[in-house]
Amino acid sequence: PGRGDGEGHVYYSLKETIAKLGHSDLETIDIFKIDCEGCEWTSFKGWFHPDIPMLHQILVEVHHAPTDRALQFFDGMKSQGYATFHKEPNMWDTGCIEYAFIKLANDFFLPTATSP
């Protein structure tokens, strides 16, 4: 479990982290905060794996949005039923933005009928 980087740091997957914290049997994790220095662009799909409890709120700092992945990330969040409810720039690194997403009811994103 966990992977080292050769410099004494050990990194765990989200599933491993949830298990280490004793949260594997939960249906929902209320708040998931991640700042992984750019891994969000490639790891976000794993946040929604069937073995992971539903994440009610996701707080993530995105780093230097790569044009080939940013749209996939934000569309992926929406397709999983998440809406942005807050964002703010990182004042120390202008290439980073803190986003807060919340899981909404499945029908929230469905088109609604317009009034005549």
C-alpha positions in Angstrom: 0.0 0.0 0.0 1.2 3.5 -0.8 3.9 4.4 -3.3 7.1 6.1 -2.5 8.9 8.8 -4.5 12.4 7.8 -3.5 12.7 10.9 -1.3 10.9 9.6 1.8 7.4 10.6 0.8 4.6 8.0 0.6 1.5 8.6 -1.5 -1.8 6.7 -1.1 -4.7 6.4 -3.5 -8.0 7.8 -2.4 -9.3 4.3 -1.8 -6.2 3.5 0.4 -6.6 6.8 2.3 -10.3 6.1 3.0 -9.4 2.7 4.3 -6.6 4.1 6.5 -9.1 6.5 8.0 -11.6 3.8 8.7 -14.2 5.3 6.3 -14.6 2.4 3.9 -18.1 1.5 5.2 -19.5 5.0 4.9 -22.1 5.7 2.3 -21.1 9.4 2.1 -18.1 11.5 2.9 -19.4 15.0 3.7 -16.3 17.0 2.7 -13.4 15.9 0.5 -10.5 18.4 0.3 -7.7 17.7 -2.1 -4.6 19.8 -3.1 -2.4 17.4 -5.1 -0.3 19.8 -7.1 -1.8 19.0 -10.5 -2.9 15.4 -10.1 -6.5 16.5 -10.1 -6.5 16.6 -13.9 -5.8 12.9 -14.1 -7.1 11.5 -10.8 -10.6 13.0 -10.6 -12.4 10.1 -12.4 -11.2 7.9 -9.5 -13.2 10.1 -7.0 -16.4 8.6 -8.5 -15.3 4.9 -8.5 -18.1 2.6 -7.1 -15.8 1.6 -4.2 -15.5 5.2 -3.0 -18.3 6.6 -0.8 -20.3 9.4 -2.4 -18.4 12.7 -1.9 -21.0 15.3 -0.9 -18.7 18.3 -1.2 -15.4 18.4 -3.1 -13.0 21.2 -2.4 -10.1 21.2 -4.9 -7.3 23.5 -5.8 -6.8 23.2 -9.6 -3.3 24.0 -10.8 -2.3 25.6 -14.1 -5.3 24.3 -16.2 -4.0 22.3 -19.1 -6.1 23.1 -22.2 -6.4 19.5 -23.2 -7.8 18.4 -19.7 -9.6 21.3 -18.1 -12.9 20.9 -20.1 -12.9 17.2 -19.4 -12.4 17.8 -15.7 -15.3 20.4 -15.4 -17.6 18.5 -17.7 -16.8 15.3 -15.7 -17.7 17.0 -12.5 -21.0 18.2 -14.0 -21.7 14.7 -15.4 -21.3 13.3 -11.9 -23.9 15.7 -10.6 -21.6 18.4 -9.1 -22.1 22.1 -9.4 -19.6 24.8 -8.5 -20.7 26.8 -5.4 -17.5 28.8 -4.8 -14.2 29.6 -6.4 -11.4 31.9 -5.5 -7.9 32.6 -6.8 -4.8 31.5 -5.0 -3.2 34.9 -4.2 0.3 33.4 -4.0 0.1 31.4 -7.3 -2.1 33.0 -9.9 -2.2 29.8 -11.9 -4.1 28.1 -9.2 -7.8 28.4 -8.3 -9.7 26.9 -5.3 -13.0 25.4 -6.4 -15.8 24.1 -4.2 -18.3 21.6 -5.7 -21.5 20.2 -4.2 -23.4 17.1 -5.2 -26.9 17.9 -6.3 -30.0 15.8 -6.9 -29.9 13.9 -10.2 -32.6 15.9 -11.8 -31.0 19.3 -11.1 -29.3 19.4 -14.5 -32.3 18.3 -16.5 -33.9 20.8 -18.8 -37.1 22.4 -17.4 -40.2 23.3 -19.3 -40.6 27.0 -20.0 -43.7 28.8 -19.2 -45.9 30.0 -22.1 
